[in-house]
C-alpha cells in the first residue's frame, strides 16, 4: 500500500483511497444529479402545471 506524504490530511487520504468513500461519493453525486434535473424540469414545465401567459 502506498503511504501519503505527511502534509496531507487523513480525511483527504480516506476520500481518495477508500472504497467506502467512493460509494458515499457515488450516492451524493446521483442525488445531486437528480435534484438538478428535477429543478430544471420544474423550471421549464412549472411546478404546478401553470402555463405562461403570452
Jmol script that loads the backbone (N, CA, C; Angstrom):
load data "model"
ATOM      1  N   UNK A   1       0.838  -1.187   0.000  1.00  0.00           N
ATOM      2  CA  UNK A   1       0.000   0.000   0.000  1.00  0.00           C
ATOM      3  C   UNK A   1       0.879   1.245   0.000  1.00  0.00           C
ATOM      4  N   UNK A   2       0.484   2.223  -0.768  1.00  0.00           N
ATOM      5  CA  UNK A   2       1.229   3.473  -0.829  1.00  0.00           C
ATOM      6  C   UNK A   2       0.867   4.350   0.351  1.00  0.00           C
ATOM      7  N   UNK A   3       1.876   4.977   0.900  1.00  0.00           N
ATOM      8  CA  UNK A   3       1.635   5.891   2.006  1.00  0.00           C
ATOM      9  C   UNK A   3       1.722   7.320   1.498  1.00  0.00           C
ATOM     10  N   UNK A   4       0.825   8.138   1.979  1.00  0.00           N
ATOM     11  CA  UNK A   4       0.772   9.533   1.558  1.00  0.00           C
ATOM     12  C   UNK A   4       1.814  10.346   2.321  1.00  0.00           C
ATOM     13  N   UNK A   5       2.229  11.444   1.742  1.00  0.00           N
ATOM     14  CA  UNK A   5       3.138  12.334   2.459  1.00  0.00           C
ATOM     15  C   UNK A   5       2.487  12.853   3.740  1.00  0.00           C
ATOM     16  N   UNK A   6       3.293  13.284   4.649  1.00  0.00           N
ATOM     17  CA  UNK A   6       2.796  13.735   5.944  1.00  0.00           C
ATOM     18  C   UNK A   6       1.985  15.020   5.876  1.00  0.00           C
ATOM     19  N   UNK A   7       2.143  15.811   4.815  1.00  0.00           N
ATOM     20  CA  UNK A   7       1.430  17.078   4.752  1.00  0.00           C
ATOM     21  C   UNK A   7      -0.018  16.922   4.304  1.00  0.00           C
ATOM     22  N   UNK A   8      -0.436  15.735   3.882  1.00  0.00           N
ATOM     23  CA  UNK A   8      -1.834  15.507   3.512  1.00  0.00           C
ATOM     24  C   UNK A   8      -2.675  15.236   4.754  1.00  0.00           C
ATOM     25  N   UNK A   9      -3.935  15.610   4.666  1.00  0.00           N
ATOM     26  CA  UNK A   9      -4.852  15.346   5.769  1.00  0.00           C
ATOM     27  C   UNK A   9      -5.316  13.900   5.722  1.00  0.00           C
ATOM     28  N   UNK A  10      -5.589  13.337   6.858  1.00  0.00           N
ATOM     29  CA  UNK A  10      -6.082  11.961   6.908  1.00  0.00           C
ATOM     30  C   UNK A  10      -7.434  11.823   6.219  1.00  0.00           C
ATOM     31  N   UNK A  11      -8.283  12.831   6.389  1.00  0.00           N
ATOM     32  CA  UNK A  11      -9.610  12.785   5.788  1.00  0.00           C
ATOM     33  C   UNK A  11      -9.493  12.789   4.259  1.00  0.00           C
ATOM     34  N   UNK A  12      -8.607  13.616   3.736  1.00  0.00           N
ATOM     35  CA  UNK A  12      -8.419  13.672   2.290  1.00  0.00           C
ATOM     36  C   UNK A  12      -7.896  12.342   1.769  1.00  0.00           C
ATOM     37  N   UNK A  13      -6.966  11.725   2.478  1.00  0.00           N
ATOM     38  CA  UNK A  13      -6.465  10.412   2.072  1.00  0.00           C
ATOM     39  C   UNK A  13      -7.580   9.374   2.095  1.00  0.00           C
ATOM     40  N   UNK A  14      -8.439   9.451   3.095  1.00  0.00           N
ATOM     41  CA  UNK A  14      -9.542   8.492   3.184  1.00  0.00           C
ATOM     42  C   UNK A  14     -10.484   8.656   1.991  1.00  0.00           C
ATOM     43  N   UNK A  15     -10.785   9.902   1.612  1.00  0.00           N
ATOM     44  CA  UNK A  15     -11.669  10.128   0.467  1.00  0.00           C
ATOM     45  C   UNK A  15     -11.087   9.584  -0.822  1.00  0.00           C
ATOM     46  N   UNK A  16      -9.793   9.701  -1.006  1.00  0.00           N
ATOM     47  CA  UNK A  16      -9.171   9.273  -2.250  1.00  0.00           C
ATOM     48  C   UNK A  16      -8.874   7.782  -2.309  1.00  0.00           C
ATOM     49  N   UNK A  17      -8.722   7.123  -1.181  1.00  0.00           N
ATOM     50  CA  UNK A  17      -8.266   5.740  -1.183  1.00  0.00           C
ATOM     51  C   UNK A  17      -9.287   4.723  -0.711  1.00  0.00           C
ATOM     52  N   UNK A  18     -10.368   5.139  -0.132  1.00  0.00           N
ATOM     53  CA  UNK A  18     -11.320   4.212   0.464  1.00  0.00           C
ATOM     54  C   UNK A  18     -12.437   3.852  -0.513  1.00  0.00           C
ATOM     55  N   UNK A  19     -12.768   2.566  -0.568  1.00  0.00           N
ATOM     56  CA  UNK A  19     -13.895   2.157  -1.412  1.00  0.00           C
ATOM     57  C   UNK A  19     -15.221   2.563  -0.770  1.00  0.00           C
ATOM     58  N   UNK A  20     -15.265   2.654   0.544  1.00  0.00           N
ATOM     59  CA  UNK A  20     -16.468   3.138   1.228  1.00  0.00           C
ATOM     60  C   UNK A  20     -16.730   4.595   0.868  1.00  0.00           C
ATOM     61  N   UNK A  21     -15.685   5.394   0.852  1.00  0.00           N
ATOM     62  CA  UNK A  21     -15.841   6.806   0.496  1.00  0.00           C
ATOM     63  C   UNK A  21     -16.283   6.955  -0.945  1.00  0.00           C
ATOM     64  N   UNK A  22     -15.805   6.077  -1.830  1.00  0.00           N
ATOM     65  CA  UNK A  22     -16.224   6.176  -3.228  1.00  0.00           C
ATOM     66  C   UNK A  22     -17.707   5.844  -3.374  1.00  0.00           C
ATOM     67  N   UNK A  23     -18.209   4.902  -2.587  1.00  0.00           N
ATOM     68  CA  UNK A  23     -19.639   4.592  -2.625  1.00  0.00           C
ATOM     69  C   UNK A  23     -20.460   5.757  -2.093  1.00  0.00           C
ATOM     70  N   UNK A  24     -20.009   6.362  -1.000  1.00  0.00           N
ATOM     71  CA  UNK A  24     -20.716   7.528  -0.446  1.00  0.00           C
ATOM     72  C   UNK A  24     -20.725   8.665  -1.471  1.00  0.00           C
ATOM     73  N   UNK A  25     -19.592   8.892  -2.136  1.00  0.00           N
ATOM     74  CA  UNK A  25     -19.497   9.942  -3.144  1.00  0.00           C
ATOM     75  C   UNK A  25     -20.419   9.646  -4.322  1.00  0.00           C
ATOM     76  N   UNK A  26     -20.547   8.376  -4.702  1.00  0.00           N
ATOM     77  CA  UNK A  26     -21.458   7.997  -5.776  1.00  0.00           C
ATOM     78  C   UNK A  26     -22.895   8.337  -5.414  1.00  0.00           C
ATOM     79  N   UNK A  27     -23.299   8.007  -4.200  1.00  0.00           N
ATOM     80  CA  UNK A  27     -24.666   8.311  -3.756  1.00  0.00           C
ATOM     81  C   UNK A  27     -24.910   9.813  -3.762  1.00  0.00           C
ATOM     82  N   UNK A  28     -23.949  10.582  -3.279  1.00  0.00           N
ATOM     83  CA  UNK A  28     -24.097  12.040  -3.253  1.00  0.00           C
ATOM     84  C   UNK A  28     -24.209  12.599  -4.666  1.00  0.00           C
ATOM     85  N   UNK A  29     -23.386  12.103  -5.587  1.00  0.00           N
ATOM     86  CA  UNK A  29     -23.425  12.595  -6.967  1.00  0.00           C
ATOM     87  C   UNK A  29     -24.733  12.251  -7.661  1.00  0.00           C
ATOM     88  N   UNK A  30     -25.245  11.054  -7.445  1.00  0.00           N
ATOM     89  CA  UNK A  30     -26.518  10.669  -8.055  1.00  0.00           C
ATOM     90  C   UNK A  30     -27.649  11.515  -7.489  1.00  0.00           C
ATOM     91  N   UNK A  31     -27.654  11.727  -6.177  1.00  0.00           N
ATOM     92  CA  UNK A  31     -28.699  12.534  -5.555  1.00  0.00           C
ATOM     93  C   UNK A  31     -28.652  13.968  -6.066  1.00  0.00           C
ATOM     94  N   UNK A  32     -27.454  14.562  -6.140  1.00  0.00           N
ATOM     95  CA  UNK A  32     -27.342  15.929  -6.643  1.00  0.00           C
ATOM     96  C   UNK A  32     -27.732  16.024  -8.116  1.00  0.00           C
ATOM     97  N   UNK A  33     -27.402  15.016  -8.899  1.00  0.00           N
ATOM     98  CA  UNK A  33     -27.816  14.998 -10.296  1.00  0.00           C
ATOM     99  C   UNK A  33     -29.324  14.947 -10.446  1.00  0.00           C
ATOM    100  N   UNK A  34     -29.964  14.130  -9.612  1.00  0.00           N
ATOM    101  CA  UNK A  34     -31.430  14.060  -9.633  1.00  0.00           C
ATOM    102  C   UNK A  34     -32.038  15.403  -9.250  1.00  0.00           C
ATOM    103  N   UNK A  35     -31.508  16.022  -8.206  1.00  0.00           N
ATOM    104  CA  UNK A  35     -32.037  17.314  -7.769  1.00  0.00           C
ATOM    105  C   UNK A  35     -31.886  18.372  -8.861  1.00  0.00           C
ATOM    106  N   UNK A  36     -30.751  18.357  -9.538  1.00  0.00           N
ATOM    107  CA  UNK A  36     -30.537  19.343 -10.604  1.00  0.00           C
ATOM    108  C   UNK A  36     -31.465  19.093 -11.789  1.00  0.00           C
ATOM    109  N   UNK A  37     -31.629  17.831 -12.162  1.00  0.00           N
ATOM    110  CA  UNK A  37     -32.525  17.511 -13.271  1.00  0.00           C
ATOM    111  C   UNK A  37     -33.970  17.866 -12.911  1.00  0.00           C
ATOM    112  N   UNK A  38     -34.369  17.601 -11.699  1.00  0.00           N
ATOM    113  CA  UNK A  38     -35.724  17.919 -11.257  1.00  0.00           C
ATOM    114  C   UNK A  38     -35.946  19.433 -11.239  1.00  0.00           C
ATOM    115  N   UNK A  39     -34.954  20.184 -10.783  1.00  0.00           N
ATOM    116  CA  UNK A  39     -35.090  21.641 -10.767  1.00  0.00           C
ATOM    117  C   UNK A  39     -35.194  22.187 -12.190  1.00  0.00           C
ATOM    118  N   UNK A  40     -34.415  21.625 -13.111  1.00  0.00           N
ATOM    119  CA  UNK A  40     -34.510  22.061 -14.499  1.00  0.00           C
ATOM    120  C   UNK A  40     -35.859  21.746 -15.112  1.00  0.00           C
ATOM    121  N   UNK A  41     -36.382  20.571 -14.812  1.00  0.00           N
ATOM    122  CA  UNK A  41     -37.703  20.191 -15.309  1.00  0.00           C
ATOM    123  C   UNK A  41     -38.766  21.137 -14.752  1.00  0.00           C
ATOM    124  N   UNK A  42     -38.681  21.427 -13.463  1.00  0.00           N
ATOM    125  CA  UNK A  42     -39.665  22.323 -12.848  1.00  0.00           C
ATOM    126  C   UNK A  42     -39.547  23.738 -13.402  1.00  0.00           C
ATOM    127  N   UNK A  43     -38.333  24.151 -13.742  1.00  0.00           N
ATOM    128  CA  UNK A  43     -38.155  25.490 -14.287  1.00  0.00           C
ATOM    129  C   UNK A  43     -38.768  25.600 -15.683  1.00  0.00           C
ATOM    130  N   UNK A  44     -38.652  24.543 -16.466  1.00  0.00           N
ATOM    131  CA  UNK A  44     -39.190  24.577 -17.825  1.00  0.00           C
ATOM    132  C   UNK A  44     -40.695  24.364 -17.835  1.00  0.00           C
ATOM    133  N   UNK A  45     -41.171  23.359 -17.147  1.00  0.00           N
ATOM    134  CA  UNK A  45     -42.575  22.975 -17.236  1.00  0.00           C
ATOM    135  C   UNK A  45     -43.439  23.497 -16.104  1.00  0.00           C
ATOM    136  N   UNK A  46     -42.861  24.095 -15.085  1.00  0.00           N
ATOM    137  CA  UNK A  46     -43.622  24.645 -13.974  1.00  0.00           C
ATOM    138  C   UNK A  46     -43.903  23.581 -12.935  1.00  0.00           C
ATOM    139  N   UNK A  47     -43.888  23.997 -11.698  1.00  0.00           N
ATOM    140  CA  UNK A  47     -44.071  23.046 -10.608  1.00  0.00           C
ATOM    141  C   UNK A  47     -45.532  22.725 -10.339  1.00  0.00           C
ATOM    142  N   UNK A  48     -46.451  23.583 -10.781  1.00  0.00           N
ATOM    143  CA  UNK A  48     -47.866  23.356 -10.502  1.00  0.00           C
ATOM    144  C   UNK A  48     -48.705  23.285 -11.771  1.00  0.00           C
ATOM    145  N   UNK A  49     -48.060  23.063 -12.882  1.00  0.00           N
ATOM    146  CA  UNK A  49     -48.794  22.959 -14.140  1.00  0.00           C
ATOM    147  C   UNK A  49     -49.301  24.265 -14.677  1.00  0.00           C
ATOM    148  N   UNK A  50     -48.732  25.374 -14.245  1.00  0.00           N
ATOM    149  CA  UNK A  50     -49.169  26.673 -14.725  1.00  0.00           C
ATOM    150  C   UNK A  50     -48.629  26.908 -16.133  1.00  0.00           C
ATOM    151  N   UNK A  51     -49.364  27.649 -16.905  1.00  0.00           N
ATOM    152  CA  UNK A  51     -48.957  27.989 -18.259  1.00  0.00           C
ATOM    153  C   UNK A  51     -48.450  29.415 -18.294  1.00  0.00           C
ATOM    154  N   UNK A  52     -47.542  29.661 -19.225  1.00  0.00           N
ATOM    155  CA  UNK A  52     -47.057  31.020 -19.384  1.00  0.00           C
ATOM    156  C   UNK A  52     -48.115  31.853 -20.097  1.00  0.00           C
ATOM    157  N   UNK A  53     -48.374  33.030 -19.590  1.00  0.00           N
ATOM    158  CA  UNK A  53     -49.369  33.906 -20.205  1.00  0.00           C
ATOM    159  C   UNK A  53     -48.742  34.848 -21.222  1.00  0.00           C
ATOM    160  N   UNK A  54     -48.807  34.474 -22.466  1.00  0.00           N
ATOM    161  CA  UNK A  54     -48.229  35.322 -23.500  1.00  0.00           C
ATOM    162  C   UNK A  54     -49.262  36.250 -23.981  1.00  0.00           C
TER     163      UNK A  54
END
end "model"
wireframe off; spacefill off
backbone 0.3
color backbone group
